[in-house]
Each structure stands twice: as structure tokens, then as C-alpha cells.
Amino acid sequence: MALFTVLVICLSCFILLFLWNRNNTPGRLPPGPTPLPILGNILQLDPKNLSKSLSKLAEEYGPVFTLYFGLKPTVVLHGFEVVKEALIDNGEVFSGRGSIPAFDHNLQGRGVAFSHGETWKQTRHFSLMILRKMGMGKKTIEDRIQEEASCLVEALKKTNASPCDPTLLLGYAPCNVICSIVFQNRFEYSDKKLATMLDLFHESLKILSSPWIQEKHNKQSEFTMDNLIATLVDLFFGGSETVSTTLRYALLLLLKYPEVTAKAQKEIQNVVGRLRSPSMQDRNHMPYMDALVHEVQRYIDLAPSGLPHAVTQNIKFRGFLIPKGTSILTSLNSVLHDGKEFPKPETFDPGHFLDESENFKKSDYFMPFSAGKRVCLGEGLARMQLFLFLTTILQRFTLKPLVDPKDIDTTPIANGITTIPPFFELCFIPV
């Protein structure tokens, strides 16, 4: 009986603490579903399909609403207009980085993606400067991707048109591009170092859900060895893992929609032919292939909510007062699947990025890399890899599914922080 009394008292204290914390949060946060004590709104969300949960809540509470993860409030932004207003129109204020406990524990605010304040500004500026000096956005990087695409083609040929899971090979290729930038060297696909590096990287992601070493003792410098290592982790994650997952999902969609594949291959044959490697210059003459790559990224919605932001100062936003440090969750899914901009948002259709004359059509709603101050550091590199790798594969192979295309299920096996495609096999038949 005494134990029960103690438990009741403790629970009551927790509830009172929660209510006090909620009512005394500075500012006037947007409305939202009533949170449970201690747990907040966690039980009201579907962790396997967070995007769907947020869409339902937006229908009830509007484009700006508040969720509680435990005792901590997070303001959710849903829809293009409100996301643009925050990330672009008020980019500096919304440029902070929200907290993800697993990453906070491992990276401790270092690197580019998960840092904030002066650390983020200096590290991002330094990383962009180095990447540009090493060829990002220039012909030198394109040459490296083309070289890697040729190696990928040779590896795919070795499958002898037999059924295979493309995951590893599609992981090696973009990883080698980053290796060629960071280490000035690529690895053979049979090299155990490459396999070990990918294994360790994948394991690190699971656990998470140089001359600068003079700087180690300078407490005022952001260029420490720990920060350098964290930045490299960011580069490998942003430049290889996301690209390989997108490529894998692209192949699955191309198996599902053979008419799209045939149209893309016809354009490749007309513009590039079979005797030379595709180049970024070809993209200007390949509107359908360009639209295809964009539609893959739009449709799969790789990071439905991106990484959490935080406001760097108190701000009055849409009639609400959001205090400094408040976490912000941007629903990129609601932008990429906006029915007004994309008439059939839940349908895979490259026509979403083509005008009436079949010319490529840009869209302000295309935000797979987020937007504003925190837009993905390697966006340009990722775009180049996706176009060149995918175009080269379609130039050199016929993709053969193991089942009837109408029976292929493209539903992701996870749709939380990231979107993960289902397992599948296919045959790469040389042409």
C-alpha cells in the first residue's frame, strides 16, 4: 500500500511539472493536440509513417501547430507557403539545428549537419570552400563520376544478367566518389577496405538511428580533429548513403513503370548514343531524363521532414510567438506532394516536371534537399551523381524484373526520418 501511495505521489508530481512547464513556456506557441504527461504526443504519431500523421494533424490544426516530444515542444510547419516563409523568407532565424538525441550523443554538435551557431557557420563555409577547390560543380568532379560510372557498369556486367540485389554496388559507386574527393583515391569494389568502411558507416547509422591538428589545443577554433571527423561523416552520409538509396529506389520504380524506362532510354539513345559516356552537358538536351530524376526524388520523399531546425531568436510567426531555441519540424513531404503543384502527387509521373511542349519545367516546390540556410551541403554533387549514374545504367542495360511489373510493390518499408525502399532483385542485361 505504501509503495502504491509513493507511485501516485510521484506520478502526480510529474503531471504537475509537465503542466507547469507547458503553461510557462515563454511566447504563445501554435495550437496542437493535447499531450500526455511525460510522453507528450508520441503515442499519437505513427513512427512508420510520420508524414501521414502530420498531414492529418495539419487538417485539424492548420499549417502551423505544436507537438510535444516528451516535455519538449516542437513547432511543425506543413505546406509550401509556410515552409518557404520560414526557411527562405526568415532563413537566418530558422537556421538553428534542432536536437536528435542519438546524433547529439555521438557528434556532440560537431560537423555540418548537426552543428549550430558559430561552429556551423565556420564549418559549413570551410567545407564548401574545400569542396569547390576540389572540383565540386566543375568538370573535374564530373570526370570522377563518369569514371566511377564506368566501373559500376563493369561490375554490373559481371552479374551475367542473373538476378541480383543492387544494394552493395549502388553503395560502392557514390561512396567511391566521396573517397576520390576526400582521399584523392577510389577503391576497387573487391577491396575489403571499401566494404569495411561501408559496414562501419552503416553500423554507425544504426547506433545513431591533416594540418588542422595544430588547432587541437586552440579552444577558440572550430577546426579540431573531432570536428573534422564529424564533417567527414556528414559528407559520406549526405554524398553516398542518400544517393545510393535514391538510385536503388529509382531502379525499383523503373521496373514498375517500363513505359517510363523505354521513353528515357529512347532519349538517351537519341542524344548520347552508345559510344560515349553521358555528361552533364547532355542534360540540357534531355528534358525527359532530367524530369525523371527530379520525379524520383519528389516521389520517394527520402527525408519526409528533413532534419529538425530551431529558431535562433524569439520570432513572431503567423501570429504566434516562438521563443528562441524552439525546435522546428518542416514537413517537406507536404511540399513535394502538394496537389496544386503536382496534379497527381501520389503517382510516379515525370510529367510533373515537363510543360505542354515537353520541355523541362522547374518548380519552387522541389525541396528534397530542404531549403534556405540549411539546404544540403552536397546538393550539387548529389544531383550530378544521380543524373550520371542513372543515365549510364539505362544507356548500357535493359532492366528485367523477376515478376510482372504490375505486381511490384514500391511501398517503402519505413517512412520515418528517412524513406527506405523494399528489398528487390533484378537482372541487368547488357545492350
Backbone torsions as a table, in degrees:
resi	resn	phi	psi	omega
1	MET	NA	-41.1	-179.8
2	ALA	-63.5	-39.7	179.7
3	LEU	-63.8	-41.4	178.7
4	PHE	-62.0	-40.9	179.7
5	THR	-63.0	-42.2	179.1
6	VAL	-62.6	-43.9	179.5
7	LEU	-61.9	-42.1	179.0
8	VAL	-62.7	-43.0	179.8
9	ILE	-63.4	-44.8	180.0
10	CYS	-62.3	-44.0	-179.9
11	LEU	-64.3	-40.2	178.1
12	SER	-61.8	-40.2	178.5
13	CYS	-64.1	-41.4	178.2
14	PHE	-61.8	-42.4	-179.7
15	ILE	-64.7	-44.3	178.6
16	LEU	-63.0	-41.0	178.4
17	LEU	-62.6	-41.6	-180.0
18	PHE	-63.6	-48.2	-179.2
19	LEU	-63.6	-38.9	178.7
20	TRP	-64.7	-43.1	-179.1
21	ASN	-64.1	-40.0	-179.0
22	ARG	-68.0	-42.5	-176.0
23	ASN	-78.1	-18.0	-177.6
24	ASN	-106.9	12.4	174.4
25	THR	-67.5	123.3	-178.7
26	PRO	-61.3	146.8	-179.1
27	GLY	90.4	177.1	178.4
28	ARG	-121.0	96.1	-176.5
29	LEU	-71.5	155.5	177.7
30	PRO	-62.3	159.3	178.5
31	PRO	-69.7	170.1	178.8
32	GLY	-176.7	178.3	-180.0
33	PRO	-64.1	147.7	179.7
34	THR	-65.6	123.1	-178.3
35	PRO	-83.2	154.8	173.7
36	LEU	-83.4	149.2	175.9
37	PRO	-58.3	139.5	178.0
38	ILE	71.1	-52.4	-175.1
39	LEU	-80.4	-24.9	-176.6
40	GLY	70.6	-135.0	-177.2
41	ASN	-103.0	11.6	-173.9
42	ILE	-55.2	-42.7	-176.6
43	LEU	-72.8	-11.4	179.6
44	GLN	-92.4	1.6	-178.9
45	LEU	-114.9	146.9	176.4
46	ASP	-93.9	107.1	-176.9
47	PRO	-63.4	-21.3	179.6
48	LYS	-86.4	-13.8	177.5
49	ASN	-150.7	70.1	-177.9
50	LEU	-62.4	-36.4	-178.5
51	SER	-58.1	-43.6	-179.9
52	LYS	-64.6	-39.3	178.4
53	SER	-62.9	-43.4	-179.0
54	LEU	-66.5	-37.6	179.5
55	SER	-63.6	-41.4	179.1
56	LYS	-64.3	-42.1	179.7
57	LEU	-66.8	-35.8	179.1
58	ALA	-65.0	-33.3	177.7
59	GLU	-63.2	-32.4	-177.2
60	GLU	-90.1	-39.0	-172.3
61	TYR	-109.5	-4.6	179.5
62	GLY	95.1	-177.4	-174.1
63	PRO	-73.3	-13.2	177.9
64	VAL	-128.9	116.4	179.9
65	PHE	-146.4	167.9	-174.9
66	THR	-114.0	133.4	172.0
67	LEU	-118.4	151.9	176.4
68	TYR	-113.3	124.2	172.4
69	PHE	-104.4	97.5	-168.6
70	GLY	71.9	-131.0	179.3
71	LEU	-91.6	-1.6	-172.6
72	LYS	-97.2	125.1	178.6
73	PRO	-80.1	142.6	174.4
74	THR	-131.0	127.1	178.9
75	VAL	-89.2	126.9	-178.1
76	VAL	-101.5	133.1	176.7
77	LEU	-110.6	123.5	-173.1
78	HIS	-127.5	119.0	178.6
79	GLY	110.1	152.7	-174.4
80	PHE	-58.7	-48.9	-173.7
81	GLU	-58.5	-46.3	-176.5
82	VAL	-74.6	-34.6	177.1
83	VAL	-66.3	-43.6	177.9
84	LYS	-62.5	-44.3	-179.3
85	GLU	-59.5	-35.5	-179.2
86	ALA	-81.5	-57.2	-171.4
87	LEU	-76.0	-28.5	-177.1
88	ILE	-105.8	-55.3	-178.1
89	ASP	-68.0	-32.9	178.2
90	ASN	-121.8	41.8	-172.3
91	GLY	-56.4	-40.1	-177.2
92	GLU	-66.0	-43.5	-178.6
93	VAL	-66.8	-36.3	-177.5
94	PHE	-94.8	19.4	-176.4
95	SER	-89.8	1.1	177.5
96	GLY	-70.3	167.5	178.9
97	ARG	-112.4	123.7	176.9
98	GLY	-72.0	172.7	-173.9
99	SER	-95.2	134.3	166.9
100	ILE	-124.6	104.6	-170.4
101	PRO	-47.5	-44.1	-177.3
102	ALA	-63.1	-42.8	179.3
103	PHE	-72.5	-36.8	178.8
104	ASP	-59.9	-41.3	-178.1
105	HIS	-66.3	-40.6	-175.9
106	ASN	-84.0	-40.0	-174.9
107	LEU	-99.2	-20.2	175.7
108	GLN	51.1	43.8	175.2
109	GLY	74.6	16.8	-179.6
110	ARG	-100.8	173.7	-178.8
111	GLY	83.0	-157.3	-178.6
112	VAL	-106.3	-50.9	-172.1
113	ALA	-64.7	-37.0	-172.5
114	PHE	-112.9	11.7	177.4
115	SER	-94.4	173.6	178.8
116	HIS	-154.1	171.2	178.2
117	GLY	63.9	-143.7	-176.4
118	GLU	-65.7	-34.7	177.5
119	THR	-58.8	-46.8	-179.6
120	TRP	-64.1	-47.2	-177.4
121	LYS	-60.2	-48.0	-177.8
122	GLN	-68.4	-42.8	-176.8
123	THR	-68.5	-40.8	178.8
124	ARG	-64.8	-44.4	179.6
125	HIS	-61.4	-44.4	-179.8
126	PHE	-64.2	-44.4	-177.9
127	SER	-64.0	-43.3	178.0
128	LEU	-63.0	-40.6	179.9
129	MET	-62.4	-45.2	-179.2
130	ILE	-67.1	-44.1	-179.9
131	LEU	-61.3	-39.9	179.1
132	ARG	-68.2	-39.7	178.2
133	LYS	-65.2	-28.5	-179.1
134	MET	-91.3	5.4	169.3
135	GLY	112.4	2.9	-179.1
136	MET	-61.7	127.9	-178.4
137	GLY	84.7	2.4	-178.9
138	LYS	-118.8	174.9	-177.1
139	LYS	-62.3	-31.1	-177.3
140	THR	-62.2	-40.9	177.8
141	ILE	-70.3	-38.5	178.3
142	GLU	-60.3	-40.2	178.1
143	ASP	-60.9	-40.1	-179.9
144	ARG	-66.8	-39.6	178.8
145	ILE	-67.8	-40.4	177.7
146	GLN	-62.8	-40.8	177.5
147	GLU	-62.1	-42.6	-179.4
148	GLU	-69.0	-34.7	177.5
149	ALA	-62.7	-38.1	177.6
150	SER	-64.9	-40.8	177.6
151	CYS	-65.0	-38.2	178.3
152	LEU	-64.7	-40.7	177.9
153	VAL	-59.7	-45.3	179.8
154	GLU	-63.3	-38.1	178.8
155	ALA	-67.7	-38.8	179.0
156	LEU	-68.7	-32.8	176.6
157	LYS	-62.5	-33.2	-177.9
158	LYS	-70.0	-9.7	175.4
159	THR	-75.9	-9.3	176.2
160	ASN	56.1	37.3	177.5
161	ALA	60.1	18.8	177.5
162	SER	-89.6	157.0	178.9
163	PRO	-57.5	134.7	-179.9
164	CYS	-151.4	154.5	174.0
165	ASP	-91.3	118.5	-173.5
166	PRO	-80.3	0.2	-171.3
167	THR	-54.4	-51.5	-175.6
168	LEU	-63.9	-49.1	-177.2
169	LEU	-63.5	-37.6	178.3
170	LEU	-74.0	-13.6	173.5
171	GLY	-86.5	-39.0	-179.8
172	TYR	-62.8	-43.0	-172.9
173	ALA	-60.8	-57.9	179.0
174	PRO	-66.1	-30.3	176.9
175	CYS	-63.1	-39.9	179.1
176	ASN	-65.6	-31.7	177.1
177	VAL	-63.6	-44.4	177.4
178	ILE	-65.5	-39.2	177.5
179	CYS	-60.5	-39.1	-178.9
180	SER	-67.4	-27.0	177.7
181	ILE	-81.5	-48.2	-174.5
182	VAL	-76.8	-45.5	-174.6
183	PHE	-103.3	-4.0	-175.8
184	GLN	58.4	33.6	-178.0
185	ASN	-160.6	140.4	173.3
186	ARG	-104.8	165.5	-179.1
187	PHE	-115.6	145.6	172.1
188	GLU	-66.7	147.5	-177.8
189	TYR	-63.2	-21.4	178.9
190	SER	-86.3	-6.3	-177.9
191	ASP	-70.3	124.3	-178.2
192	LYS	-64.7	-25.2	179.4
193	LYS	-63.3	-39.7	179.8
194	LEU	-66.4	-44.3	179.6
195	ALA	-63.7	-42.5	179.4
196	THR	-63.5	-41.8	-179.8
197	MET	-61.7	-43.9	179.1
198	LEU	-66.7	-39.7	178.6
199	ASP	-61.6	-45.6	179.4
200	LEU	-64.5	-38.0	-179.8
201	PHE	-66.5	-45.3	178.2
202	HIS	-62.3	-39.6	179.6
203	GLU	-65.0	-38.7	177.9
204	SER	-63.0	-39.6	179.3
205	LEU	-65.8	-34.8	177.7
206	LYS	-66.5	-46.9	179.2
207	ILE	-62.2	-38.2	177.5
208	LEU	-75.9	-17.0	-156.2
209	SER	47.6	NA	NA
210	SER	NA	167.9	-179.3
211	PRO	-65.6	-15.4	-174.8
212	TRP	-72.7	-11.5	179.3
213	ILE	-65.7	-9.9	169.5
214	GLN	-71.4	-22.9	-177.4
215	GLU	-77.7	-8.4	-174.4
216	LYS	-57.6	-34.9	-175.8
217	HIS	-95.3	1.7	179.7
218	ASN	-91.2	102.4	-175.0
219	LYS	-67.2	-17.7	-179.2
220	GLN	-88.1	-10.2	-175.8
221	SER	-92.6	145.1	175.2
222	GLU	-92.0	-6.5	-174.4
223	PHE	-95.1	62.8	176.6
224	THR	-92.6	165.9	179.0
225	MET	-64.3	-38.3	178.3
226	ASP	-61.6	-40.6	179.9
227	ASN	-69.8	-35.9	177.5
228	LEU	-62.8	-45.0	179.7
229	ILE	-63.0	-43.1	179.1
230	ALA	-62.8	-37.1	179.0
231	THR	-66.7	-39.1	177.2
232	LEU	-64.1	-38.3	176.0
233	VAL	-60.1	-42.9	177.4
234	ASP	-59.1	-44.2	-177.7
235	LEU	-64.2	-43.3	-179.0
236	PHE	-68.7	-38.0	179.2
237	PHE	-68.6	-50.5	-177.1
238	GLY	-71.5	-27.8	-174.2
239	GLY	-100.8	-12.3	-178.8
240	SER	-126.4	-53.2	-176.6
241	GLU	-61.2	-46.7	-178.6
242	THR	-68.0	-38.2	179.1
243	VAL	-66.0	-45.3	-178.2
244	SER	-64.8	-38.6	178.0
245	THR	-65.9	-41.2	178.4
246	THR	-64.0	-42.5	178.1
247	LEU	-62.3	-41.7	-179.5
248	ARG	-63.8	-43.4	178.5
249	TYR	-66.4	-36.3	179.0
250	ALA	-60.4	-44.3	179.5
251	LEU	-62.8	-39.5	178.8
252	LEU	-62.2	-42.8	179.4
253	LEU	-67.4	-36.1	178.7
254	LEU	-68.8	-30.7	174.4
255	LEU	-70.0	-37.1	-178.0
256	LYS	-71.3	-34.7	-176.0
257	TYR	-121.0	78.7	-176.7
258	PRO	-62.1	-26.3	178.9
259	GLU	-68.2	-33.0	175.8
260	VAL	-68.7	-43.8	179.2
261	THR	-59.7	-45.7	-178.3
262	ALA	-62.6	-40.6	-179.3
263	LYS	-67.8	-39.1	178.5
264	ALA	-66.7	-43.0	-179.1
265	GLN	-66.6	-33.6	177.2
266	LYS	-64.6	-41.5	178.7
267	GLU	-66.4	-39.8	178.7
268	ILE	-62.8	-43.5	179.7
269	GLN	-62.7	-40.0	-178.7
270	ASN	-70.5	-36.0	-175.0
271	VAL	-93.9	-44.0	-174.5
272	VAL	-101.4	-39.1	-174.0
273	GLY	79.3	-158.4	-177.3
274	ARG	-119.4	-1.8	-171.6
275	LEU	-95.7	-11.2	179.6
276	ARG	-136.9	165.2	180.0
277	SER	-79.5	143.8	174.9
278	PRO	-62.8	150.3	178.7
279	SER	-130.4	166.0	178.9
280	MET	-66.3	-26.8	177.8
281	GLN	-64.4	-30.0	179.1
282	ASP	-64.6	-26.9	-176.5
283	ARG	-58.3	-32.5	179.5
284	ASN	-64.4	-20.4	-179.0
285	HIS	-109.8	10.1	-176.9
286	MET	-129.2	69.6	-176.8
287	PRO	-61.3	-34.9	-177.8
288	TYR	-70.3	-42.4	179.2
289	MET	-65.8	-38.7	177.5
290	ASP	-62.9	-44.1	178.8
291	ALA	-65.2	-36.3	179.3
292	LEU	-61.5	-47.2	-179.9
293	VAL	-62.6	-42.0	178.0
294	HIS	-63.7	-42.7	-178.0
295	GLU	-66.4	-36.1	175.5
296	VAL	-57.9	-48.2	-178.5
297	GLN	-66.3	-38.8	178.4
298	ARG	-65.9	-47.4	-173.1
299	TYR	-67.8	-45.1	-174.9
300	ILE	-75.3	-26.3	174.9
301	ASP	53.6	63.4	-170.3
302	LEU	-56.5	-40.4	178.8
303	ALA	-124.5	84.5	-171.0
304	PRO	-53.5	-33.1	179.8
305	SER	-121.8	8.0	-177.8
306	GLY	59.7	-159.8	173.7
307	LEU	-96.2	147.8	-177.1
308	PRO	-64.3	140.0	174.3
309	HIS	-97.9	179.5	172.6
310	ALA	-152.1	148.2	178.7
311	VAL	-83.1	137.9	-175.7
312	THR	-88.2	-6.2	177.2
313	GLN	-159.4	164.4	176.0
314	ASN	-60.1	138.9	-179.1
315	ILE	-145.7	139.2	171.6
316	LYS	-89.7	118.1	-172.9
317	PHE	-135.3	118.5	179.3
318	ARG	54.3	36.3	177.7
319	GLY	86.3	-0.1	179.6
320	PHE	-111.7	155.1	177.5
321	LEU	-106.0	107.7	-178.1
322	ILE	-100.5	118.0	-176.4
323	PRO	-75.7	153.0	178.0
324	LYS	-51.4	135.8	177.8
325	GLY	91.6	-9.3	180.0
326	THR	-65.0	133.3	178.0
327	SER	-71.6	143.6	-179.3
328	ILE	-125.2	127.6	177.1
329	LEU	-110.4	118.7	-179.1
330	THR	-100.6	121.3	179.9
331	SER	-81.7	90.1	177.3
332	LEU	-67.3	-28.0	177.2
333	ASN	-57.8	-40.9	-178.3
334	SER	-67.7	-22.8	177.9
335	VAL	-84.0	-48.1	-178.0
336	LEU	-68.7	-21.7	-179.4
337	HIS	-115.8	31.3	178.0
338	ASP	-73.0	122.1	-176.1
339	GLY	-68.6	-23.5	179.3
340	LYS	-73.5	-37.3	-179.5
341	GLU	-85.2	-37.2	-178.9
342	PHE	-120.7	99.1	-171.8
343	PRO	-51.5	-33.4	178.8
344	LYS	-122.9	71.9	-170.6
345	PRO	-60.4	-29.8	-177.9
346	GLU	-93.8	7.0	179.1
347	THR	-110.4	136.8	177.1
348	PHE	-78.7	111.5	-175.3
349	ASP	-152.2	106.7	177.3
350	PRO	-56.9	-18.7	177.9
351	GLY	-60.2	-17.0	176.4
352	HIS	-61.1	-21.4	-178.1
353	PHE	-117.4	26.6	177.0
354	LEU	-128.2	142.5	177.0
355	ASP	-88.1	-172.6	-177.1
356	GLU	-64.6	-22.7	179.6
357	SER	-96.1	12.2	180.0
358	GLU	66.5	23.3	173.0
359	ASN	-90.8	151.5	179.7
360	PHE	-63.4	137.4	-177.3
361	LYS	-121.8	118.2	178.0
362	LYS	-73.3	157.6	178.0
363	SER	-141.1	131.8	176.0
364	ASP	-67.8	-16.4	-179.1
365	TYR	-81.1	-6.7	-178.7
366	PHE	-79.3	96.4	-176.5
367	MET	-129.0	45.3	179.3
368	PRO	-67.5	-20.5	179.7
369	PHE	-100.3	16.2	-172.3
370	SER	69.9	-160.2	-176.8
371	ALA	-158.5	167.3	176.7
372	GLY	78.0	-152.0	-175.4
373	LYS	-62.2	-29.9	-175.9
374	ARG	-99.7	17.2	178.1
375	VAL	-58.1	148.1	-174.8
376	CYS	-52.6	129.5	-178.9
377	LEU	-58.1	-37.3	-174.9
378	GLY	-102.3	26.8	-177.9
379	GLU	-55.1	-48.1	-178.4
380	GLY	-61.3	-41.4	179.3
381	LEU	-66.8	-42.2	179.9
382	ALA	-63.7	-43.3	179.2
383	ARG	-60.1	-42.1	-179.0
384	MET	-65.6	-44.2	-179.8
385	GLN	-63.6	-44.9	-177.9
386	LEU	-61.1	-44.6	-179.0
387	PHE	-66.5	-47.8	-175.1
388	LEU	-71.3	-43.0	179.8
389	PHE	-65.2	-47.2	-176.5
390	LEU	-68.3	-40.8	178.7
391	THR	-64.2	-40.9	179.5
392	THR	-64.5	-41.9	178.9
393	ILE	-62.1	-45.4	-179.4
394	LEU	-69.8	-27.3	177.5
395	GLN	-69.7	-36.3	-170.1
396	ARG	-104.0	-11.2	-175.5
397	PHE	-138.5	149.8	165.0
398	THR	-94.9	131.2	-178.5
399	LEU	-93.3	120.0	-176.9
400	LYS	-114.4	118.7	178.0
401	PRO	-77.2	162.1	179.6
402	LEU	-92.5	-11.0	178.3
403	VAL	-132.8	171.5	177.0
404	ASP	-62.3	134.3	-178.4
405	PRO	-50.5	-36.4	-178.0
406	LYS	-67.9	-17.2	179.6
407	ASP	-94.5	-1.1	179.6
408	ILE	-77.4	126.6	179.6
409	ASP	-99.8	119.2	-179.0
410	THR	-100.0	8.4	-179.8
411	THR	-63.9	128.8	-179.7
412	PRO	-65.8	150.5	178.1
413	ILE	-83.9	-13.4	175.7
414	ALA	-151.0	142.3	-179.1
415	ASN	-144.5	57.1	179.9
416	GLY	-105.3	-110.5	176.0
417	ILE	-65.5	-38.7	175.7
418	THR	-129.0	163.2	177.4
419	THR	-104.8	126.5	-175.8
420	ILE	-117.1	124.5	-178.5
421	PRO	-72.4	157.5	177.2
422	PRO	-71.2	161.3	176.6
423	PHE	-68.0	141.0	175.7
424	PHE	-158.9	161.1	174.5
425	GLU	-125.5	159.1	176.6
426	LEU	-155.6	172.0	177.1
427	CYS	-113.9	131.7	176.4
428	PHE	-98.5	105.7	-177.4
429	ILE	-101.1	113.9	-178.1
430	PRO	-59.3	144.7	178.4
431	VAL	-112.3	NA	NA
